[in-house]
């Protein structure tokens, strides 16, 4: 007897904001290791180069050690940064469940600054329900933190 194929519900988290900073300023905050640590978390080994592998560390859970393994998939300076985001463990249910997703940052110049759009794609529901719920709120905070970090860099997206 064959089990019916489980149809997975794939979900994405999308945050879309406009901030009063030039794309170059946002890009610097988005791609500089010590700045990433200020708005997201410490990125071990990050370089904005396709193929570069780096990690984030967060709170471990169950069989998962808290490491998020990433690889830079696409880089278009001041416009687009894409990287894989893999973590969790097959044995975990809820927090720390296996996650194989992609984060895409898109920057676009607008009249008074930059439109920032982050899409964290590939959440498999119900398996990733907990991560999807937690990170939906989390990415909103992260983007606000990115704005604050860019503001500290002292540049504006407004013409001089």
VENFENUR-V153761 format. One record per residue. N is the residue number from 0. RES is the residue in one small letter. SS is DSSP state (A for helix, B for strand, O for the rest). PSI is psi as a letter, one per 20 degrees, with the letter a starting at -180 (NA if undefined). Layout:
n->{N;N}
res->{RES;RES}
ss->{SS;SS}
psi->{PSI;PSI}
This chain:
n->{0;1;2;3;4;5;6;7;8;9;10;11;12;13;14;15;16;17;18;19;20;21;22;23;24;25;26;27;28;29;30;31;32;33;34;35;36;37;38;39;40;41;42;43;44;45;46;47;48;49;50;51;52;53;54;55;56;57;58;59;60;61;62;63;64;65;66;67;68;69;70;71;72;73;74;75;76;77;78;79;80;81;82;83;84;85;86;87;88;89;90;91;92;93;94;95;96;97;98;99;100;101;102;103;104;105;106;107;108;109;110;111;112;113;114;115;116;117;118;119;120;121;122;123;124;125;126;127;128;129;130;131;132;133;134;135;136;137;138;139;140;141;142;143;144;145;146;147;148;149;150;151;152;153;154;155;156;157;158;159}
res->{x;x;x;x;x;x;x;x;x;x;x;x;x;x;x;x;x;x;x;x;x;x;x;x;x;x;x;x;x;x;x;x;x;x;x;x;x;x;x;x;x;x;x;x;x;x;x;x;x;x;x;x;x;x;x;x;x;x;x;x;x;x;x;x;x;x;x;x;x;x;x;x;x;x;x;x;x;x;x;x;x;x;x;x;x;x;x;x;x;x;x;x;x;x;x;x;x;x;x;x;x;x;x;x;x;x;x;x;x;x;x;x;x;x;x;x;x;x;x;x;x;x;x;x;x;x;x;x;x;x;x;x;x;x;x;x;x;x;x;x;x;x;x;x;x;x;x;x;x;x;x;x;x;x;x;x;x;x;x;x}
ss->{O;O;O;O;O;O;O;O;B;B;B;B;B;B;B;B;B;B;B;O;O;O;A;A;A;A;A;A;A;A;A;O;A;A;A;A;A;A;A;O;O;O;B;B;O;O;O;O;O;O;O;O;B;B;B;B;B;O;O;O;B;O;O;B;O;O;B;B;B;B;B;B;B;B;B;B;O;O;O;B;B;B;B;B;B;B;B;O;B;O;O;O;O;O;O;O;B;O;B;B;B;B;B;B;B;B;B;B;B;B;O;O;B;B;B;B;B;B;B;B;B;B;B;B;B;O;O;O;A;A;A;A;A;A;A;A;A;A;A;A;A;A;A;A;A;A;A;A;A;A;A;A;O;O;O;O;O;O;O;O}
psi->{p;p;q;q;p;p;o;q;o;p;q;q;p;p;p;o;q;p;q;l;q;q;h;h;g;g;g;g;h;h;j;o;g;h;h;g;h;h;i;e;r;p;o;o;j;p;p;m;p;p;i;p;p;r;q;q;p;a;p;q;p;c;i;p;j;j;p;o;p;q;p;p;h;q;o;o;p;j;g;p;p;p;q;q;o;p;a;a;q;h;i;q;q;c;p;j;q;p;p;n;r;p;p;p;p;p;p;p;p;r;g;k;c;p;p;p;p;p;o;o;q;j;p;o;p;i;g;k;g;g;g;g;g;g;h;g;h;g;h;g;g;g;h;h;h;g;g;g;g;h;h;h;i;j;q;q;i;q;q;NA}
